[in-house]
Amino acid sequence: MKLKALFACSLGFFSLAAWADSAPKAPVNMTAISMFLAFVLVTLGITYWAARRTKTTADFYAAGGGITGFQNGLAIAGDYMSAASFLGIAGLVYTSGFDGLIYAIGFLVGWPIVLLLIAEPLRNLGKYTFADVASFRLQQKPIRILAASGSLVTVIFYLIAQLVGAGKLIEVLFGLPYQSAVIIVGILMTLYVTFGGMLATTWVQLIKAILLLSGASLMALLVLWHFGFSFENMFAEATKVHTKGTAIMAPGTLVSDPISAISLGMALMFGTAGLPHILMRFFTVKDAVQARRSVFYATGFIGYFYILTFIIGFGAIVLLINNPGYFADGKLVGGTNMAAIHLSHALGGDILLGFISAVAFATILAVVSGLTLAGSSAISHDLYSTLVLKGVRNEKKEMQASRIATVCLGVIAVLLGIVFENQNVAFMVGLAFCVAASANFPILLLSMYWRKLTTRGAVIGGTLGLITALVLVVIGPTVWVDTLHYEKAIFPFKYPAIFSVSVAFIAIWIFSITDKSANAKAEEEAFDTQFVRSQTGIGISEASQH
């Protein structure tokens, strides 16, 4: 039955695409559309294959634990190398020069924390979501509600960034209206997750990661070839044509004060270890050894990719700024998020433009699928099973709830993607990282390593961290001024992580050590059993084979 539904939804997607394409817009790039449709057809085929193998909640949430360390590492890299990375960071380097690298470095430095502190205990203690770990020795209901709330807020911010990137990309290249592009992405991500679950999402990520690494490598090589493979020549040419001159080679053009710099660094570093769609991936491998290997491979792929985006950003400065063909009314067509896309045309004409734009769109589709799965899992596995089913596991009802949640998240993401149309996607992801660092990371880390953590401390501290991050984001410049168009922000900093993360850790500590209840004592005594399980993996479930 669900395979017939998949076919019907696929027809619906192509009907929508045909309708949107009939709108009177700019000339389309047929190469890009052909490659994009080829990717969609392949991934829908994967979804059909995965749907036939997705029968249990273990299959739906974690691909049955049958993914290898290398495959999972590449898939994690695929999840992480999002539209914000490819389009947003290249756009930041294009506008701010060397300072744009702060995002690339920040996104990368969180991985040692994941490798050394998170990956193995997470796999040994959890099953489907990081809430399984946080609630291992604490009270299930309040911890799962809090963990799901932090996950959903993080997912929604992240989804906004991806859909904004998708809309702008298709608006510029495929000749479709922005709103139509966002709707198409919403439909496709709902298809992948609803019918294929984690197995389909993983293989979509694998294909997308290979395509993105190949495309970015080709662009970087062509840029370096243009400058005789000399970074010195590239930087010299960039300073000559950029309006900021030599200032693009110095820090301070993007983040100008110490508080913002530290806050952004904390958000990116700690947020990595709190992203629900990344944490879910460690449950797709069979044991802690494969989880550790996943991080090793992912770090290598991600580090290499961010070097490429830096080269692409500087190449865009030199090859685009004095080329009027890529500008309209003095601004880059489609905004600075499209710098990498326009550069591909400058380097290789319509063919390379078509390939890179299709890859960028594939990137967005894959990432939003992973995000949507993480969000729907938080709703069904953590909220629905806890509040409605009262902790009694019912796989059929839980999977039904997850699929309904997927559709709801798709609708919400599309609507918010339209509202936040003009935001830089890297900034939006920075906000998602801030929430993850403030609400998810403190609870996850302390639940695994601090004996005295109690349910009261985790709930109060995590809630305060989440609320602080949300309030400061809303009253800060990114939302209050750029989106709501007030003249001046109430909170002066774009990145509030230094405040919200501190609030979370301090509150967790205070309310845990002052908790003298019987429950607190029992939770402290249960730490030894949890620690043995986290280090040895005794009792984890067996993996499936695909």
RALIN-V866230 format. One record per residue. N is the residue number from 1. RES is the residue in one small letter. PSI is psi in whole degrees, 0 to 359 (999 if undefined). NEAR is the number of other C-alpha atoms within 10 Angstrom. Layout:
n:N res:RES psi:PSI near:NEAR
n:N res:RES psi:PSI near:NEAR
//
This chain:
n:1 res:m psi:316 near:5
n:2 res:k psi:338 near:12
n:3 res:l psi:324 near:15
n:4 res:k psi:321 near:10
n:5 res:a psi:321 near:12
n:6 res:l psi:315 near:20
n:7 res:f psi:317 near:14
n:8 res:a psi:318 near:11
n:9 res:c psi:325 near:16
n:10 res:s psi:315 near:18
n:11 res:l psi:321 near:12
n:12 res:g psi:320 near:14
n:13 res:f psi:312 near:19
n:14 res:f psi:329 near:13
n:15 res:s psi:317 near:12
n:16 res:l psi:318 near:17
n:17 res:a psi:318 near:16
n:18 res:a psi:319 near:12
n:19 res:w psi:314 near:12
n:20 res:a psi:324 near:20
n:21 res:d psi:338 near:17
n:22 res:s psi:350 near:11
n:23 res:a psi:141 near:12
n:24 res:p psi:99 near:10
n:25 res:k psi:189 near:14
n:26 res:a psi:161 near:13
n:27 res:p psi:139 near:11
n:28 res:v psi:161 near:16
n:29 res:n psi:103 near:18
n:30 res:m psi:329 near:14
n:31 res:t psi:314 near:18
n:32 res:a psi:316 near:24
n:33 res:i psi:320 near:19
n:34 res:s psi:315 near:14
n:35 res:m psi:322 near:18
n:36 res:f psi:314 near:21
n:37 res:l psi:324 near:15
n:38 res:a psi:316 near:13
n:39 res:f psi:316 near:19
n:40 res:v psi:316 near:19
n:41 res:l psi:318 near:13
n:42 res:v psi:315 near:13
n:43 res:t psi:329 near:24
n:44 res:l psi:325 near:22
n:45 res:g psi:318 near:13
n:46 res:i psi:319 near:19
n:47 res:t psi:320 near:28
n:48 res:y psi:314 near:21
n:49 res:w psi:315 near:16
n:50 res:a psi:324 near:24
n:51 res:a psi:326 near:23
n:52 res:r psi:342 near:12
n:53 res:r psi:358 near:18
n:54 res:t psi:96 near:21
n:55 res:k psi:337 near:16
n:56 res:t psi:169 near:15
n:57 res:t psi:327 near:20
n:58 res:a psi:321 near:21
n:59 res:d psi:317 near:22
n:60 res:f psi:314 near:27
n:61 res:y psi:324 near:28
n:62 res:a psi:19 near:26
n:63 res:a psi:29 near:30
n:64 res:g psi:10 near:27
n:65 res:g psi:20 near:26
n:66 res:g psi:14 near:20
n:67 res:i psi:139 near:27
n:68 res:t psi:166 near:17
n:69 res:g psi:318 near:25
n:70 res:f psi:314 near:18
n:71 res:q psi:316 near:20
n:72 res:n psi:323 near:28
n:73 res:g psi:317 near:28
n:74 res:l psi:322 near:28
n:75 res:a psi:320 near:31
n:76 res:i psi:316 near:30
n:77 res:a psi:321 near:28
n:78 res:g psi:319 near:29
n:79 res:d psi:322 near:28
n:80 res:y psi:326 near:24
n:81 res:m psi:77 near:25
n:82 res:s psi:185 near:29
n:83 res:a psi:327 near:30
n:84 res:a psi:323 near:27
n:85 res:s psi:307 near:23
n:86 res:f psi:309 near:30
n:87 res:l psi:316 near:26
n:88 res:g psi:312 near:29
n:89 res:i psi:319 near:30
n:90 res:a psi:322 near:34
n:91 res:g psi:323 near:31
n:92 res:l psi:319 near:28
n:93 res:v psi:321 near:28
n:94 res:y psi:319 near:29
n:95 res:t psi:326 near:24
n:96 res:s psi:356 near:25
n:97 res:g psi:224 near:29
n:98 res:f psi:329 near:22
n:99 res:d psi:336 near:22
n:100 res:g psi:339 near:26
n:101 res:l psi:342 near:21
n:102 res:i psi:327 near:20
n:103 res:y psi:315 near:22
n:104 res:a psi:315 near:21
n:105 res:i psi:317 near:16
n:106 res:g psi:318 near:20
n:107 res:f psi:330 near:25
n:108 res:l psi:324 near:19
n:109 res:v psi:349 near:18
n:110 res:g psi:342 near:21
n:111 res:w psi:325 near:23
n:112 res:p psi:325 near:15
n:113 res:i psi:316 near:14
n:114 res:v psi:317 near:21
n:115 res:l psi:313 near:18
n:116 res:l psi:330 near:12
n:117 res:l psi:332 near:15
n:118 res:i psi:311 near:22
n:119 res:a psi:303 near:25
n:120 res:e psi:309 near:23
n:121 res:p psi:325 near:25
n:122 res:l psi:313 near:28
n:123 res:r psi:323 near:31
n:124 res:n psi:330 near:27
n:125 res:l psi:331 near:27
n:126 res:g psi:175 near:22
n:127 res:k psi:308 near:21
n:128 res:y psi:320 near:27
n:129 res:t psi:164 near:28
n:130 res:f psi:344 near:32
n:131 res:a psi:332 near:25
n:132 res:d psi:322 near:20
n:133 res:v psi:312 near:26
n:134 res:a psi:330 near:27
n:135 res:s psi:11 near:22
n:136 res:f psi:314 near:19
n:137 res:r psi:2 near:21
n:138 res:l psi:176 near:24
n:139 res:q psi:130 near:16
n:140 res:q psi:307 near:17
n:141 res:k psi:303 near:16
n:142 res:p psi:324 near:18
n:143 res:i psi:318 near:24
n:144 res:r psi:322 near:28
n:145 res:i psi:316 near:20
n:146 res:l psi:313 near:24
n:147 res:a psi:319 near:29
n:148 res:a psi:322 near:27
n:149 res:s psi:313 near:21
n:150 res:g psi:321 near:28
n:151 res:s psi:315 near:30
n:152 res:l psi:318 near:23
n:153 res:v psi:316 near:18
n:154 res:t psi:314 near:29
n:155 res:v psi:317 near:29
n:156 res:i psi:315 near:22
n:157 res:f psi:316 near:21
n:158 res:y psi:319 near:27
n:159 res:l psi:322 near:31
n:160 res:i psi:313 near:27
n:161 res:a psi:316 near:31
n:162 res:q psi:318 near:31
n:163 res:l psi:327 near:33
n:164 res:v psi:315 near:30
n:165 res:g psi:319 near:34
n:166 res:a psi:313 near:27
n:167 res:g psi:315 near:26
n:168 res:k psi:321 near:24
n:169 res:l psi:311 near:26
n:170 res:i psi:326 near:26
n:171 res:e psi:320 near:22
n:172 res:v psi:319 near:23
n:173 res:l psi:324 near:23
n:174 res:f psi:355 near:24
n:175 res:g psi:18 near:21
n:176 res:l psi:151 near:27
n:177 res:p psi:152 near:19
n:178 res:y psi:313 near:22
n:179 res:q psi:322 near:22
n:180 res:s psi:321 near:21
n:181 res:a psi:317 near:26
n:182 res:v psi:321 near:27
n:183 res:i psi:318 near:24
n:184 res:i psi:315 near:22
n:185 res:v psi:318 near:26
n:186 res:g psi:319 near:27
n:187 res:i psi:315 near:20
n:188 res:l psi:316 near:22
n:189 res:m psi:327 near:24
n:190 res:t psi:321 near:27
n:191 res:l psi:309 near:27
n:192 res:y psi:313 near:31
n:193 res:v psi:316 near:29
n:194 res:t psi:318 near:28
n:195 res:f psi:325 near:24
n:196 res:g psi:341 near:28
n:197 res:g psi:209 near:32
n:198 res:m psi:327 near:30
n:199 res:l psi:312 near:30
n:200 res:a psi:316 near:31
n:201 res:t psi:320 near:30
n:202 res:t psi:313 near:28
n:203 res:w psi:328 near:21
n:204 res:v psi:318 near:28
n:205 res:q psi:319 near:30
n:206 res:l psi:312 near:22
n:207 res:i psi:315 near:20
n:208 res:k psi:319 near:29
n:209 res:a psi:318 near:26
n:210 res:i psi:316 near:16
n:211 res:l psi:316 near:20
n:212 res:l psi:316 near:24
n:213 res:l psi:321 near:20
n:214 res:s psi:314 near:14
n:215 res:g psi:316 near:18
n:216 res:a psi:323 near:23
n:217 res:s psi:316 near:19
n:218 res:l psi:316 near:16
n:219 res:m psi:316 near:24
n:220 res:a psi:320 near:23
n:221 res:l psi:318 near:14
n:222 res:l psi:322 near:18
n:223 res:v psi:310 near:27
n:224 res:l psi:323 near:17
n:225 res:w psi:323 near:11
n:226 res:h psi:330 near:15
n:227 res:f psi:21 near:15
n:228 res:g psi:30 near:12
n:229 res:f psi:36 near:14
n:230 res:s psi:114 near:12
n:231 res:f psi:325 near:14
n:232 res:e psi:315 near:11
n:233 res:n psi:320 near:13
n:234 res:m psi:314 near:20
n:235 res:f psi:321 near:21
n:236 res:a psi:316 near:14
n:237 res:e psi:322 near:18
n:238 res:a psi:318 near:25
n:239 res:t psi:334 near:19
n:240 res:k psi:324 near:13
n:241 res:v psi:338 near:16
n:242 res:h psi:143 near:19
n:243 res:t psi:335 near:12
n:244 res:k psi:356 near:15
n:245 res:g psi:224 near:14
n:246 res:t psi:350 near:15
n:247 res:a psi:338 near:16
n:248 res:i psi:349 near:24
n:249 res:m psi:3 near:17
n:250 res:a psi:154 near:11
n:251 res:p psi:162 near:16
n:252 res:g psi:353 near:15
n:253 res:t psi:336 near:16
n:254 res:l psi:312 near:18
n:255 res:v psi:109 near:17
n:256 res:s psi:352 near:11
n:257 res:d psi:153 near:10
n:258 res:p psi:322 near:10
n:259 res:i psi:316 near:16
n:260 res:s psi:320 near:19
n:261 res:a psi:313 near:16
n:262 res:i psi:319 near:15
n:263 res:s psi:316 near:21
n:264 res:l psi:317 near:25
n:265 res:g psi:317 near:24
n:266 res:m psi:319 near:24
n:267 res:a psi:314 near:29
n:268 res:l psi:322 near:29
n:269 res:m psi:308 near:24
n:270 res:f psi:332 near:28
n:271 res:g psi:327 near:30
n:272 res:t psi:319 near:27
n:273 res:a psi:5 near:27
n:274 res:g psi:7 near:33
n:275 res:l psi:118 near:26
n:276 res:p psi:324 near:30
n:277 res:h psi:336 near:26
n:278 res:i psi:315 near:20
n:279 res:l psi:325 near:23
n:280 res:m psi:330 near:25
n:281 res:r psi:337 near:29
n:282 res:f psi:350 near:35
n:283 res:f psi:357 near:31
n:284 res:t psi:352 near:30
n:285 res:v psi:164 near:28
n:286 res:k psi:333 near:23
n:287 res:d psi:180 near:23
n:288 res:a psi:329 near:24
n:289 res:v psi:314 near:14
n:290 res:q psi:329 near:23
n:291 res:a psi:317 near:28
n:292 res:r psi:318 near:22
n:293 res:r psi:324 near:21
n:294 res:s psi:314 near:27
n:295 res:v psi:320 near:25
n:296 res:f psi:309 near:18
n:297 res:y psi:317 near:19
n:298 res:a psi:317 near:25
n:299 res:t psi:318 near:22
n:300 res:g psi:312 near:14
n:301 res:f psi:317 near:21
n:302 res:i psi:316 near:24
n:303 res:g psi:316 near:17
n:304 res:y psi:319 near:13
n:305 res:f psi:319 near:21
n:306 res:y psi:331 near:23
n:307 res:i psi:319 near:16
n:308 res:l psi:318 near:20
n:309 res:t psi:328 near:27
n:310 res:f psi:315 near:23
n:311 res:i psi:318 near:22
n:312 res:i psi:319 near:31
n:313 res:g psi:316 near:30
n:314 res:f psi:326 near:30
n:315 res:g psi:322 near:31
n:316 res:a psi:323 near:26
n:317 res:i psi:310 near:27
n:318 res:v psi:317 near:22
n:319 res:l psi:347 near:18
n:320 res:l psi:323 near:21
n:321 res:i psi:319 near:19
n:322 res:n psi:18 near:12
n:323 res:n psi:102 near:10
n:324 res:p psi:343 near:12
n:325 res:g psi:341 near:12
n:326 res:y psi:11 near:19
n:327 res:f psi:150 near:15
n:328 res:a psi:126 near:11
n:329 res:d psi:36 near:7
n:330 res:g psi:2 near:8
n:331 res:k psi:150 near:12
n:332 res:l psi:131 near:18
n:333 res:v psi:125 near:18
n:334 res:g psi:356 near:22
n:335 res:g psi:174 near:17
n:336 res:t psi:339 near:22
n:337 res:n psi:342 near:30
n:338 res:m psi:10 near:24
n:339 res:a psi:315 near:30
n:340 res:a psi:323 near:30
n:341 res:i psi:314 near:27
n:342 res:h psi:324 near:25
n:343 res:l psi:322 near:25
n:344 res:s psi:324 near:28
n:345 res:h psi:319 near:18
n:346 res:a psi:329 near:20
n:347 res:l psi:322 near:20
n:348 res:g psi:16 near:14
n:349 res:g psi:201 near:12
n:350 res:d psi:329 near:16
n:351 res:i psi:309 near:16
n:352 res:l psi:323 near:21
n:353 res:l psi:315 near:23
n:354 res:g psi:316 near:25
n:355 res:f psi:312 near:24
n:356 res:i psi:321 near:28
n:357 res:s psi:321 near:31
n:358 res:a psi:321 near:28
n:359 res:v psi:317 near:26
n:360 res:a psi:320 near:27
n:361 res:f psi:320 near:26
n:362 res:a psi:322 near:28
n:363 res:t psi:314 near:29
n:364 res:i psi:316 near:28
n:365 res:l psi:316 near:29
n:366 res:a psi:316 near:33
n:367 res:v psi:316 near:28
n:368 res:v psi:332 near:33
n:369 res:s psi:314 near:32
n:370 res:g psi:319 near:31
n:371 res:l psi:317 near:29
n:372 res:t psi:321 near:33
n:373 res:l psi:318 near:31
n:374 res:a psi:317 near:29
n:375 res:g psi:315 near:27
n:376 res:s psi:327 near:30
n:377 res:s psi:320 near:31
n:378 res:a psi:322 near:28
n:379 res:i psi:311 near:25
n:380 res:s psi:312 near:24
n:381 res:h psi:324 near:26
n:382 res:d psi:320 near:27
n:383 res:l psi:305 near:23
n:384 res:y psi:312 near:19
n:385 res:s psi:334 near:22
n:386 res:t psi:313 near:19
n:387 res:l psi:320 near:14
n:388 res:v psi:311 near:10
n:389 res:l psi:356 near:13
n:390 res:k psi:36 near:11
n:391 res:g psi:356 near:15
n:392 res:v psi:115 near:9
n:393 res:r psi:128 near:12
n:394 res:n psi:101 near:11
n:395 res:e psi:317 near:15
n:396 res:k psi:311 near:12
n:397 res:k psi:322 near:14
n:398 res:e psi:319 near:21
n:399 res:m psi:324 near:22
n:400 res:q psi:316 near:13
n:401 res:a psi:322 near:18
n:402 res:s psi:320 near:29
n:403 res:r psi:322 near:22
n:404 res:i psi:317 near:17
n:405 res:a psi:325 near:22
n:406 res:t psi:315 near:27
n:407 res:v psi:316 near:20
n:408 res:c psi:317 near:14
n:409 res:l psi:322 near:23
n:410 res:g psi:316 near:25
n:411 res:v psi:313 near:16
n:412 res:i psi:317 near:15
n:413 res:a psi:320 near:27
n:414 res:v psi:313 near:24
n:415 res:l psi:315 near:17
n:416 res:l psi:326 near:18
n:417 res:g psi:324 near:28
n:418 res:i psi:319 near:18
n:419 res:v psi:319 near:14
n:420 res:f psi:32 near:18
n:421 res:e psi:321 near:20
n:422 res:n psi:14 near:16
n:423 res:q psi:144 near:20
n:424 res:n psi:129 near:22
n:425 res:v psi:331 near:31
n:426 res:a psi:323 near:27
n:427 res:f psi:317 near:19
n:428 res:m psi:320 near:23
n:429 res:v psi:326 near:25
n:430 res:g psi:323 near:26
n:431 res:l psi:321 near:27
n:432 res:a psi:319 near:30
n:433 res:f psi:324 near:30
n:434 res:c psi:315 near:35
n:435 res:v psi:317 near:34
n:436 res:a psi:320 near:32
n:437 res:a psi:330 near:32
n:438 res:s psi:324 near:36
n:439 res:a psi:321 near:34
n:440 res:n psi:311 near:34
n:441 res:f psi:313 near:27
n:442 res:p psi:317 near:25
n:443 res:i psi:316 near:31
n:444 res:l psi:312 near:22
n:445 res:l psi:311 near:18
n:446 res:l psi:329 near:18
n:447 res:s psi:331 near:24
n:448 res:m psi:332 near:22
n:449 res:y psi:349 near:15
n:450 res:w psi:115 near:14
n:451 res:r psi:324 near:16
n:452 res:k psi:3 near:19
n:453 res:l psi:133 near:26
n:454 res:t psi:166 near:29
n:455 res:t psi:318 near:26
n:456 res:r psi:314 near:22
n:457 res:g psi:317 near:25
n:458 res:a psi:316 near:31
n:459 res:v psi:312 near:25
n:460 res:i psi:312 near:18
n:461 res:g psi:316 near:28
n:462 res:g psi:320 near:29
n:463 res:t psi:316 near:23
n:464 res:l psi:320 near:21
n:465 res:g psi:316 near:31
n:466 res:l psi:312 near:27
n:467 res:i psi:317 near:18
n:468 res:t psi:315 near:22
n:469 res:a psi:314 near:28
n:470 res:l psi:313 near:20
n:471 res:v psi:315 near:13
n:472 res:l psi:328 near:23
n:473 res:v psi:316 near:23
n:474 res:v psi:317 near:19
n:475 res:i psi:4 near:20
n:476 res:g psi:177 near:21
n:477 res:p psi:325 near:23
n:478 res:t psi:318 near:22
n:479 res:v psi:311 near:19
n:480 res:w psi:320 near:19
n:481 res:v psi:305 near:16
n:482 res:d psi:326 near:16
n:483 res:t psi:313 near:15
n:484 res:l psi:349 near:12
n:485 res:h psi:31 near:12
n:486 res:y psi:156 near:13
n:487 res:e psi:321 near:10
n:488 res:k psi:140 near:13
n:489 res:a psi:145 near:19
n:490 res:i psi:317 near:14
n:491 res:f psi:124 near:16
n:492 res:p psi:348 near:14
n:493 res:f psi:139 near:19
n:494 res:k psi:330 near:22
n:495 res:y psi:109 near:29
n:496 res:p psi:12 near:28
n:497 res:a psi:323 near:34
n:498 res:i psi:330 near:21
n:499 res:f psi:311 near:16
n:500 res:s psi:321 near:28
n:501 res:v psi:318 near:32
n:502 res:s psi:317 near:15
n:503 res:v psi:316 near:21
n:504 res:a psi:309 near:30
n:505 res:f psi:315 near:22
n:506 res:i psi:316 near:16
n:507 res:a psi:319 near:20
n:508 res:i psi:316 near:27
n:509 res:w psi:311 near:19
n:510 res:i psi:310 near:14
n:511 res:f psi:346 near:19
n:512 res:s psi:313 near:21
n:513 res:i psi:341 near:14
n:514 res:t psi:0 near:12
n:515 res:d psi:109 near:17
n:516 res:k psi:18 near:11
n:517 res:s psi:167 near:10
n:518 res:a psi:323 near:9
n:519 res:n psi:319 near:15
n:520 res:a psi:319 near:21
n:521 res:k psi:318 near:13
n:522 res:a psi:322 near:13
n:523 res:e psi:323 near:19
n:524 res:e psi:319 near:17
n:525 res:e psi:332 near:14
n:526 res:a psi:353 near:15
n:527 res:f psi:320 near:21
n:528 res:d psi:316 near:12
n:529 res:t psi:317 near:10
n:530 res:q psi:317 near:20
n:531 res:f psi:319 near:19
n:532 res:v psi:315 near:14
n:533 res:r psi:319 near:16
n:534 res:s psi:330 near:22
n:535 res:q psi:335 near:15
n:536 res:t psi:333 near:15
n:537 res:g psi:11 near:19
n:538 res:i psi:122 near:11
n:539 res:g psi:357 near:9
n:540 res:i psi:157 near:17
n:541 res:s psi:156 near:15
n:542 res:e psi:154 near:12
n:543 res:a psi:157 near:19
n:544 res:s psi:164 near:16
n:545 res:q psi:139 near:10
n:546 res:h psi:999 near:11
//
